[in-house]
Amino acid sequence: MGFTKFLRKIATGSSERQSLCLVEDEQEVDVAITPDLERITVIHKGTRVVIERDQNTKAAIPELFNRTSRPCPPFCVQPMKVAEGVETIGELELLDYLEQSQESKNKVLVIDSRLSSWVEKGTIPGSIHIPWTSLVAREGATLSGVIRLLQKQFSVSLLNGKSVEDVSLALKNNNLSEVFDYSQAKTLVLFCNGSWCGQTSESIKALLALGYPPEKLKYYRDGMQGWVSLGFTTVVSGSDSCEIKKPQCIKSNRAA
């Protein structure tokens, strides 16, 4: 380990245990994220995961995402702007939101909108899984189920005494401000497989239809295909073991 890396270890307060994953045998980074940023660390399902780019400059896009064409529909090209007021973001903004999602007073959720069959093959560390089918009525989502999701996951409140029936009526009359309180709602950053994947678009449209503030919705359009094309770390979600792209993880008692 070089002297520069040793100084960085001291400056960042890395413990000896952390150094087993983050510093031991660490070489100078050839492929940084930006000139000033080499990596970030997040917690994914209780496991500390280092997000960085693949250091192999001959690495290629994984086979799962190297196809240029899939049948449309359903795999159709999505617009850059999914809805008025909803910001489309790139990887650097996503990394910033991932770091914000780790803060104790969590006001940000990074959401994988895909079905389980996709998430099981790998996802972005620090994200949580809320499939688009749990929000979209024609895919089986119920109004009561969506309301529970809004309350428990997104910090949305029902106004005093309001019921599912009240929400249903408000939807018909387009006066959702009379049933929902979005003042403490979290910022949601949603992604799916990429610009050819409509699952995130459907999730966002469903949330907007319920009155979710568009400024609190962020769209990572490039999704997993964009993420892996830049060589970023991925994690196999739903596993108790540390299964990530590179062996750089530490078990932690901290919840994701």
FIBATI-445961 format. One record per residue: residue in one letter; x, y, z of N, C-alpha, C in turn. Coordinates in steps of 0.05 Angstrom, whole numbers, plus 32768, in hexadecimal, padded with zeros to 4 digits. Example, Ala and Ser with C-alpha at 12.3 -4.5 7.8 and 13.67 -1.06 7.14 Angstrom:
2
 aa n_xx n_yy n_zz ca_xx ca_yy ca_zz c_xx c_yy c_zz
  a 8108 7F8E 809C  80F6  7FA6  809C 8108 7FBE 809C
  s 8101 7FD3 808E  8111  7FEB  808F 8102 8001 809D
//
This chain:
256
 aa n_xx n_yy n_zz ca_xx ca_yy ca_zz c_xx c_yy c_zz
  m 8011 7FE8 8000  8000  8000  8000 8012 8019 8000
  g 800D 802B 7FED  801D  8042  7FEA 8018 8056 8000
  f 802B 806A 8002  8029  807D  8018 8010 808F 8014
  t 8009 8095 7FFB  7FF1  80A5  7FF6 7FD8 8097 8000
  k 7FD6 807D 7FFB  7FBF  806E  8004 7FBF 806C 8022
  f 7FD7 806A 802E  7FD8  8069  804B 7FCD 8083 8058
  l 7FD5 809A 804C  7FCB  80B3  8056 7FAD 80B5 8052
  r 7FA3 80AC 803B  7F86  80AD  8037 7F77 809C 804B
  k 7F83 8085 8052  7F76  8074  8066 7F74 8082 8081
  i 7F89 8090 8088  7F88  809F  80A2 7F74 80B5 80A0
  a 7F74 80C4 808A  7F63  80DC  8087 7F46 80D5 8087
  t 7F3F 80BE 807C  7F23  80B6  807A 7F1A 80A6 8093
  g 7F2C 80A0 80A5  7F24  8092  80BD 7F1E 8075 80B8
  s 7F28 8069 80A3  7F22  804D  809D 7F2D 803B 80B3
  s 7F1C 8029 80BC  7F25  8017  80D1 7F36 8001 80C5
  e 7F44 7FF2 80D7  7F54  7FDC  80CD 7F43 7FC7 80C0
  r 7F2A 7FC3 80CA  7F18  7FB0  80BE 7F0F 7FB8 80A3
  q 7F09 7FD2 809F  7F02  7FDD  8085 7F19 7FD9 8071
  s 7F31 7FDC 807B  7F48  7FDB  8068 7F4A 7FBF 805B
  l 7F3E 7FAB 8067  7F3F  7F90  805A 7F30 7F91 803F
  c 7F1C 7FA3 803D  7F0D  7FA5  8025 7F15 7FBC 8014
  l 7F1C 7FD2 8021  7F1F  7FEB  8012 7F3C 7FF3 800C
  v 7F4E 7FEA 801C  7F69  7FF5  801A 7F7E 7FDF 8015
  e 7F7B 7FC8 8021  7F8F  7FB4  801E 7F93 7FAC 8001
  d 7FAC 7FAC 7FF7  7FB3  7FA6  7FDC 7FA6 7FBA 7FC8
  e 7F9D 7FD0 7FD2  7F91  7FE4  7FC0 7FA6 7FF2 7FAF
  q 7FA1 7FF3 7F95  7FB3  8001  7F83 7FA8 801C 7F7D
  e 7FB9 802D 7F71  7FAF  8047  7F69 7F98 8043 7F55
  v 7F84 8054 7F58  7F6C  8052  7F47 7F73 805D 7F2B
  d 7F6F 804C 7F17  7F72  8055  7EFC 7F58 805F 7EF0
  v 7F42 8054 7EF9  7F28  805B  7EEF 7F17 8067 7F06
  a 7F19 8081 7F09  7F09  808E  7F1E 7EED 8095 7F14
  i 7EDC 809F 7F25  7EC2  80A8  7F1D 7EC3 80C4 7F11
  t 7ED1 80D5 7F20  7ED8  80F0  7F16 7EF4 80F6 7F1F
  p 7F01 810B 7F15  7F1C  8111  7F1F 7F1E 8114 7F3D
  d 7F08 811B 7F4A  7F08  811F  7F67 7EFA 8109 7F77
  l 7EEF 80F5 7F6A  7EE0  80E1  7F77 7EE7 80C5 7F6D
  e 7EF2 80B4 7F7F  7EF9  8099  7F78 7EE3 8085 7F7D
  r 7ED5 8089 7F94  7EC1  8075  7F9C 7EB0 8081 7FB2
  i 7E99 8074 7FB6  7E89  807A  7FCD 7E81 8060 7FDB
  t 7E78 8062 7FF4  7E70  804A  8003 7E53 804D 800C
  v 7E44 8037 8008  7E28  8037  8010 7E23 801D 8020
  i 7E0C 801D 802D  7E03  8005  803B 7DEC 7FF8 802B
  h 7DEF 7FDF 8024  7DDB  7FD0  8015 7DD3 7FB8 8024
  k 7DBB 7FB8 802F  7DB1  7FA1  803F 7DC5 7F99 8055
  g 7DCF 7FAD 8063  7DE1  7FA8  807A 7DFD 7FA3 8073
  t 7E04 7FA5 8059  7E1F  7FA0  8050 7E2B 7FB9 8045
  r 7E43 7FC0 804E  7E51  7FD7  8043 7E5C 7FD1 8028
  v 7E55 7FE1 8014  7E5D  7FDC  7FF9 7E6B 7FF4 7FED
  v 7E82 7FF0 7FE1  7E91  8005  7FD4 7E88 8007 7FB7
  i 7E7F 801E 7FAF  7E77  8023  7F93 7E8F 8031 7F86
  e 7E99 8023 7F72  7EAF  802F  7F62 7EAD 8024 7F46
  r 7EBE 802C 7F34  7EBE  8022  7F19 7ED2 800C 7F16
  d 7ECC 7FFA 7F03  7EDE  7FE4  7EFD 7EF9 7FEF 7EF5
  q 7F0F 7FE4 7F01  7F29  7FEE  7EFB 7F36 7FE0 7EE3
  n 7F28 7FCD 7ED8  7F32  7FBF  7EC0 7F2A 7FD0 7EA8
  t 7F3D 7FDD 7E9C  7F37  7FEF  7E85 7F30 7FE0 7E6C
  k 7F30 7FC5 7E6D  7F28  7FB5  7E56 7F0D 7FA8 7E5B
  a 7F00 7FAF 7E72  7EE6  7FA3  7E79 7ED1 7FAC 7E65
  a 7EBD 7F9A 7E61  7EA8  7FA0  7E4E 7E8D 7F9E 7E5C
  i 7E78 7FA8 7E4F  7E5D  7FA7  7E5B 7E55 7F8B 7E5F
  p 7E49 7F84 7E77  7E41  7F68  7E7C 7E2C 7F5F 7E67
  e 7E2D 7F45 7E63  7E1B  7F39  7E4E 7DFE 7F40 7E52
  l 7DF5 7F42 7E6B  7DD9  7F47  7E71 7DD0 7F61 7E64
  f 7DE2 7F74 7E61  7DDB  7F8F  7E57 7DE9 7F96 7E3C
  n 7DF4 7F83 7E2E  7E02  7F8A  7E16 7DF1 7F89 7DFC
  r 7DD7 7F83 7DFF  7DC5  7F83  7DE8 7DBD 7FA0 7DE1
  t 7DBC 7FA5 7DC8  7DB4  7FC0  7DBF 7D96 7FC1 7DBA
  s 7D89 7FAB 7DB5  7D6D  7FAB  7DAC 7D5D 7F95 7DBA
  r 7D45 7F9D 7DC5  7D32  7F8B  7DD1 7D17 7F92 7DC5
  p 7D04 7F7F 7DC5  7CEA  7F84  7DB9 7CDC 7F9C 7DC6
  c 7CD1 7FAD 7DB4  7CC1  7FC4  7DBD 7CA6 7FC4 7DAF
  p 7C90 7FC3 7DBE  7C90  7FC2  7DDC 7C97 7FA6 7DE6
  p 7C9F 7FA5 7E00  7C9E  7FBA  7E14 7CB7 7FCA 7E18
  f 7CCD 7FC1 7E0B  7CE7  7FCD  7E11 7CEC 7FE5 7DFE
  c 7CDD 7FFA 7E02  7CDE  8011  7DF0 7CEF 8028 7DFC
  v 7CFA 8038 7DEA  7D0B  804F  7DF2 7CFB 8063 7E02
  q 7D05 806B 7E19  7CF7  807D  7E2B 7D00 809A 7E26
  p 7CEE 80AD 7E2A  7CF6  80C9  7E27 7D0A 80D2 7E3B
  m 7D19 80E6 7E35  7D2C  80F1  7E48 7D1E 80FD 7E60
  k 7D07 810A 7E5A  7CF7  8117  7E6F 7CDE 8107 7E72
  v 7CDC 80F8 7E88  7CC6  80E6  7E8C 7CAC 80F4 7E93
  a 7CAE 810B 7EA0  7C96  811A  7EA7 7C9F 8137 7EB0
  e 7C8D 8149 7EAD  7C92  8165  7EB4 7C9A 8167 7ED2
  g 7CB1 8174 7ED7  7CBA  8178  7EF2 7CCB 8162 7EFE
  v 7CCD 814C 7EF0  7CDD  8135  7EF9 7CF9 8137 7EED
  e 7D0D 8139 7EFD  7D29  813D  7EF3 7D35 8122 7EEA
  t 7D41 8122 7ED3  7D51  810B  7EC9 7D6E 810F 7ED2
  i 7D79 80FB 7EDE  7D94  80FD  7EE9 7DA8 80E9 7EDD
  g 7DC2 80EE 7EE1  7DD7  80DC  7ED9 7DE4 80CF 7EF0
  e 7DFA 80C2 7EEB  7E08  80B2  7F00 7E13 80C2 7F17
  l 7E1E 80DA 7F11  7E29  80EA  7F27 7E14 80F3 7F3A
  e 7DFD 80FB 7F2F  7DE7  8104  7F40 7DDC 80EC 7F50
  l 7DDB 80D4 7F43  7DD2  80BC  7F51 7DE4 80B5 7F68
  l 7DFE 80B8 7F64  7E11  80B2  7F7A 7E0D 80C5 7F91
  d 7E07 80DE 7F8B  7E01  80F2  7FA0 7DE8 80EA 7FAF
  y 7DD3 80E1 7FA1  7DBB  80D9  7FAE 7DBF 80BF 7FBE
  l 7DD0 80AE 7FB5  7DD7  8095  7FC4 7DE3 809D 7FDF
  e 7DF5 80B0 7FDE  7E02  80B9  7FF7 7DED 80C6 8009
  q 7DDC 80D6 7FFE  7DC7  80E2  800F 7DB4 80CD 801B
  s 7DB0 80B7 800D  7D9E  80A2  8017 7DAA 8094 802F
  q 7DC4 8097 8033  7DD1  808A  804A 7DD0 809A 8064
  e 7DC7 80B3 8062  7DC6  80C4  8079 7DB1 80BB 808D
  s 7DB6 80C1 80A6  7DA4  80B7  80BC 7D87 80C2 80B8
  k 7D85 80DB 80B1  7D6A  80E6  80AC 7D64 80E3 808E
  n 7D5F 80CB 8087  7D5D  80C4  806A 7D45 80D1 805D
  k 7D4B 80E2 804A  7D36  80EF  803B 7D36 80E7 801E
  v 7D47 80D4 8017  7D4B  80CB  7FFB 7D4A 80AC 7FFA
  l 7D3C 80A2 7FE6  7D3C  8086  7FE0 7D44 8082 7FC3
  v 7D57 8070 7FBE  7D5E  8068  7FA3 7D50 804E 7F9E
  i 7D3F 804D 7F89  7D2D  8036  7F86 7D32 8028 7F6B
  d 7D36 800E 7F6D  7D37  7FFC  7F56 7D1A 7FF4 7F4F
  s 7D10 7FFD 7F38  7CF4  7FF9  7F31 7CEF 7FDF 7F22
  r 7D04 7FCF 7F1E  7D01  7FB7  7F0D 7CF4 7FA0 7F1C
  l 7CED 7F8C 7F0D  7CE2  7F73  7F19 7CF9 7F64 7F27
  s 7CF2 7F52 7F39  7D05  7F43  7F48 7D18 7F33 7F37
  s 7D0E 7F29 7F20  7D1E  7F18  7F0F 7D37 7F27 7F04
  w 7D34 7F42 7F01  7D4A  7F53  7EF9 7D5C 7F5A 7F11
  v 7D4F 7F62 7F27  7D5E  7F6B  7F3E 7D71 7F55 7F48
  e 7D68 7F3C 7F47  7D77  7F25  7F50 7D91 7F22 7F41
  k 7D93 7F2E 7F29  7DAB  7F2C  7F19 7DBF 7F42 7F1F
  g 7DB7 7F55 7F30  7DC9  7F6B  7F37 7DBA 7F85 7F38
  t 7DC2 7F96 7F4B  7DB5  7FB0  7F4E 7DCA 7FC5 7F57
  i 7DC2 7FDE 7F5B  7DD4  7FF3  7F64 7DD6 7FF2 7F82
  p 7DEE 7FF1 7F8D  7DF0  7FF0  7FAB 7DE4 8009 7FB7
  g 7DD5 8005 7FCD  7DC8  801A  7FDB 7DAC 801F 7FD3
  s 7DA3 8011 7FBE  7D87  8014  7FB4 7D75 8001 7FC3
  i 7D5B 8006 7FC2  7D47  7FF3  7FCD 7D36 7FEA 7FB6
  h 7D29 7FD4 7FB9  7D18  7FC9  7FA3 7CFB 7FCE 7FA8
  i 7CEF 7FDE 7F96  7CD2  7FE2  7F96 7CC9 7FDF 7F79
  p 7CC0 7FC7 7F71  7CB9  7FC2  7F55 7CA3 7FD4 7F4C
  w 7CA3 7FDB 7F32  7C8F  7FEC  7F26 7C73 7FE0 7F28
  t 7C72 7FC6 7F2A  7C58  7FB9  7F2C 7C4A 7FBE 7F46
  s 7C59 7FC8 7F5A  7C4D  7FCE  7F74 7C40 7FEA 7F75
  l 7C44 7FF9 7F5F  7C39  8014  7F5D 7C25 8018 7F46
  v 7C26 8006 7F33  7C15  8009  7F1B 7BFD 7FF7 7F1C
  a 7BE5 8003 7F1C  7BCC  7FF5  7F20 7BC7 7FDF 7F0C
  r 7BCD 7FE4 7EF2  7BC8  7FCF  7EDE 7BDA 7FB7 7EE1
  e 7BEF 7FBA 7EF1  7C02  7FA4  7EF6 7BFB 7F96 7F10
  g 7BE5 7F9D 7F1D  7BDC  7F90  7F35 7BDF 7F9F 7F4F
  a 7BEA 7FB7 7F4D  7BED  7FC7  7F66 7BD1 7FD0 7F6F
  t 7BCC 7FCE 7F89  7BB3  7FD7  7F95 7BB7 7FF2 7FA2
  l 7BA1 8001 7FA3  7BA3  801C  7FAF 7BAB 801A 7FCC
  s 7BA1 8007 7FDB  7BA8  8004  7FF7 7BC6 7FFD 7FFA
  g 7BD0 7FEC 7FE8  7BEC  7FE5  7FE9 7BFE 7FFC 7FE2
  v 7BF6 800C 7FCF  7C06  8024  7FC7 7C06 8038 7FDE
  i 7BEF 803C 7FEB  7BEE  804E  8002 7C01 8045 8018
  r 7C01 802C 801E  7C14  8021  8032 7C31 8027 802B
  l 7C37 8023 8011  7C52  8028  8007 7C59 8046 800A
  l 7C47 8057 8003  7C4B  8074  8006 7C51 807B 8023
  q 7C42 806F 8035  7C44  8076  8052 7C5E 806A 805E
  k 7C63 8051 8059  7C78  8043  8067 7C94 8048 805B
  q 7C95 804B 8041  7CAF  804D  8033 7CB5 806A 802B
  f 7CA1 8079 8023  7CA6  8093  8017 7CA0 80AB 802A
  s 7C97 80A5 8042  7C91  80BA  8056 7C7B 80CD 804D
  v 7C67 80C2 803F  7C4F  80D1  8038 7C3A 80CC 804D
  s 7C2A 80E0 8054  7C16  80DD  8068 7BFA 80E0 805C
  l 7BE7 80D1 8067  7BCB  80D6  8061 7BC1 80EB 8075
  l 7BB2 80FE 806B  7BA7  8112  807C 7B93 8106 8090
  n 7B8F 8112 80A6  7B80  8107  80BC 7B65 80FC 80B3
  g 7B60 80E3 80BB  7B46  80D7  80B6 7B41 80CD 809A
  k 7B55 80D1 8087  7B51  80C9  806C 7B55 80AA 8069
  s 7B45 809F 8057  7B45  8082  8053 7B4C 807B 8036
  v 7B4E 8062 8030  7B53  8059  8014 7B3C 8063 8002
  e 7B24 8062 800C  7B0D  806B  7FFD 7B0F 8089 7FF7
  d 7B19 8098 800A  7B1D  80B5  8006 7B32 80BA 7FF0
  v 7B47 80AA 7FF0  7B5C  80AD  7FDC 7B51 80A6 7FC1
  s 7B41 8090 7FBF  7B35  8088  7FA6 7B24 809E 7F9B
  l 7B14 80AB 7FAC  7B03  80C1  7FA3 7B13 80D9 7F9A
  a 7B29 80DE 7FA9  7B3A  80F5  7FA2 7B47 80F1 7F87
  l 7B4E 80D8 7F81  7B5A  80D1  7F67 7B47 80D8 7F51
  k 7B2E 80D0 7F55  7B19  80D5  7F41 7B14 80F3 7F3D
  n 7B16 8102 7F53  7B10  811F  7F52 7B29 8130 7F4E
  n 7B40 8123 7F4D  7B59  8131  7F49 7B5F 8146 7F5E
  n 7B59 813F 7F77  7B5F  8151  7F8D 7B6F 8142 7FA3
  l 7B85 8137 7F9B  7B96  8127  7FAE 7BA1 8137 7FC5
  s 7BA3 8151 7FC2  7BAE  8161  7FD8 7B9C 8160 7FF0
  e 7B84 8157 7FED  7B72  8155  8004 7B75 813B 8014
  v 7B85 8128 8009  7B88  810E  8017 7BA5 8108 801F
  f 7BB9 8112 800F  7BD5  810C  8014 7BE4 8124 801E
  d 7BF7 811F 8030  7C0A  8134  8039 7C26 812B 802F
  y 7C30 813A 801C  7C4A  8133  8010 7C61 8145 801B
  s 7C5B 8154 8030  7C6F  8167  803A 7C89 815A 8043
  q 7C87 8141 804D  7C9F  8133  8057 7CA7 811C 8044
  a 7C9B 811B 802D  7CA1  8105  801A 7CBE 8105 8012
  k 7CC9 80ED 800F  7CE5  80E9  8008 7CE9 80EF 7FEA
  t 7D02 80F6 7FE4  7D0A  80F8  7FC8 7D0F 80DC 7FBE
  l 7D02 80D4 7FA8  7D05  80B9  7F9D 7D15 80BA 7F83
  v 7D2A 80AA 7F82  7D3B  80A8  7F6A 7D37 808D 7F5F
  l 7D2A 808B 7F47  7D22  8072  7F3C 7D32 806A 7F23
  f 7D37 8050 7F20  7D45  8046  7F09 7D3A 802A 7F02
  c 7D40 8022 7EE9  7D3A  8006  7EE1 7D52 7FFD 7ED0
  n 7D4C 7FF3 7EB8  7D62  7FE7  7EA8 7D70 7FFA 7E95
  g 7D63 8011 7E8F  7D70  8024  7E7D 7D5C 8032 7E6C
  s 7D66 803F 7E57  7D55  8050  7E46 7D41 8040 7E36
  w 7D43 8026 7E35  7D30  8015  7E27 7D1C 8008 7E3B
  c 7D1D 8010 7E54  7D0D  8003  7E69 7CF8 8017 7E73
  g 7CDF 800F 7E72  7CC9  8021  7E7A 7CBF 801D 7E97
  q 7CCC 800C 7EA6  7CC2  8006  7EC1 7CC4 801E 7ED4
  t 7CD9 802D 7ED2  7CDC  8045  7EE2 7CC8 805B 7EDA
  s 7CC5 805E 7EC0  7CB2  8072  7EB6 7C96 806C 7EC0
  e 7C8E 8052 7EC1  7C74  804B  7ECB 7C71 8050 7EE9
  s 7C86 804B 7EF8  7C86  8050  7F15 7C83 806E 7F1A
  i 7C92 807F 7F0B  7C90  809C  7F0F 7C75 80A6 7F07
  k 7C69 809D 7EF1  7C4F  80A6  7EE9 7C3A 809E 7EFE
  a 7C3C 8086 7F09  7C29  807E  7F1E 7C2B 808F 7F37
  l 7C44 8096 7F3F  7C47  80A8  7F56 7C3D 80C4 7F51
  l 7C41 80CE 7F39  7C37  80E9  7F32 7C19 80E9 7F32
  a 7C0C 80D3 7F29  7BEF  80D1  7F29 7BE4 80D2 7F45
  l 7BF4 80CB 7F59  7BEB  80CC  7F75 7BF2 80E6 7F82
  g 7BFD 80F8 7F73  7C03  8113  7F7E 7C20 8116 7F88
  y 7C31 8102 7F83  7C4D  8105  7F8D 7C5A 811D 7F80
  p 7C67 812E 7F90  7C73  8146  7F84 7C89 813F 7F6F
  p 7C87 8149 7F57  7C9A  8141  7F42 7CB7 8149 7F49
  e 7CBA 815F 7F59  7CD5  8167  7F60 7CE3 8153 7F73
  k 7CD3 8141 7F7F  7CDE  812D  7F91 7CE1 8112 7F83
  l 7CDF 8112 7F68  7CE3  80FA  7F58 7CFB 80FF 7F45
  k 7D0E 80EC 7F45  7D25  80EE  7F34 7D27 80D5 7F23
  y 7D2E 80D8 7F09  7D2E  80C3  7EF6 7D4A 80BD 7EEC
  y 7D55 80A6 7EF4  7D6F  809E  7EEA 7D6A 808E 7ED1
  r 7D68 809B 7EBA  7D5F  808F  7EA1 7D72 8079 7E97
  d 7D8C 807C 7E9A  7D9F  8068  7E90 7D9F 804E 7E9F
  g 7D95 804F 7EB8  7D90  8036  7EC7 7DA8 8023 7EC8
  m 7DA2 800A 7ECB  7DB7  7FF6  7ECF 7DC9 7FF4 7EB7
  q 7DBF 7FF7 7E9E  7DD0  7FF5  7E87 7DE5 800B 7E87
  g 7DDC 8024 7E8F  7DEF  803A  7E91 7E03 8035 7EA8
  w 7DF9 802B 7EBE  7E09  8026  7ED6 7E20 8013 7ED0
  v 7E19 7FFB 7EC4  7E2D  7FE7  7EBF 7E40 7FEF 7EA8
  s 7E36 7FFF 7E96  7E47  8008  7E7F 7E5D 8019 7E88
  l 7E5B 8025 7EA0  7E70  8036  7EAB 7E81 8026 7EBF
  g 7E7B 800C 7EC2  7E8B  7FFB  7ED3 7E86 7FFE 7EF1
  f 7E6F 8009 7EF9  7E69  800C  7F15 7E62 7FF2 7F23
  t 7E68 7FF1 7F3D  7E62  7FDA  7F4D 7E44 7FD4 7F4D
  t 7E3E 7FBA 7F4C  7E23  7FB1  7F4F 7E22 7F9C 7F66
  v 7E0A 7F98 7F71  7E07  7F85  7F86 7DEF 7F73 7F81
  v 7DF2 7F5A 7F88  7DDC  7F47  7F86 7DCA 7F4B 7F9D
  s 7DB2 7F55 7F99  7DA0  7F5D  7FAE 7D92 7F44 7FBA
  g 7D8B 7F46 7FD3  7D7C  7F31  7FE0 7D8D 7F1B 7FEC
  s 7DA7 7F1E 7FEB  7DB9  7F0A  7FF6 7DC4 7F13 8010
  d 7DC7 7EFF 8023  7DD3  7F05  803D 7DF2 7F07 803B
  s 7DFD 7EFC 8026  7E1A  7EFC  8022 7E22 7F15 8012
  c 7E3B 7F1A 8012  7E46  7F31  8004 7E4B 7F2A 7FE7
  e 7E38 7F2D 7FD6  7E3B  7F26  7FBA 7E3A 7F3E 7FA8
  i 7E52 7F4A 7FA4  7E53  7F62  7F93 7E68 7F5D 7F7D
  k 7E6A 7F70 7F6C  7E7A  7F6D  7F54 7E97 7F68 7F5B
  k 7EA1 7F75 7F71  7EBD  7F72  7F79 7EBD 7F6D 7F97
  p 7ED0 7F5D 7FA2  7ECF  7F56  7FBF 7ED7 7F6D 7FD1
  q 7EC6 7F81 7FD3  7ECB  7F99  7FE2 7EB4 7FA0 7FF4
  c 7EAD 7F8E 8006  7E96  7F93  8017 7E9B 7F8A 8034
  i 7E8D 7F97 8046  7E91  7F92  8063 7E75 7F8F 806F
  k 7E71 7F7B 807F  7E58  7F78  808D 7E55 7F8F 80A1
  s 7E3D 7F99 80A3  7E38  7FB0  80B5 7E1E 7FAB 80C4
  n 7E1C 7FB6 80DC  7E03  7FB5  80EB 7DEF 7FCA 80E2
  r 7DF8 7FDD 80D3  7DE7  7FF3  80CA 7DD3 7FE9 80B5
  a 7DBB 7FF1 80B8  7DA6  7FE9  80A5 7DA9 7FF9 808B
  a 7D9F 7FEC 8075  7DA1  7FFA  805B 7D8C 8010 805A
//
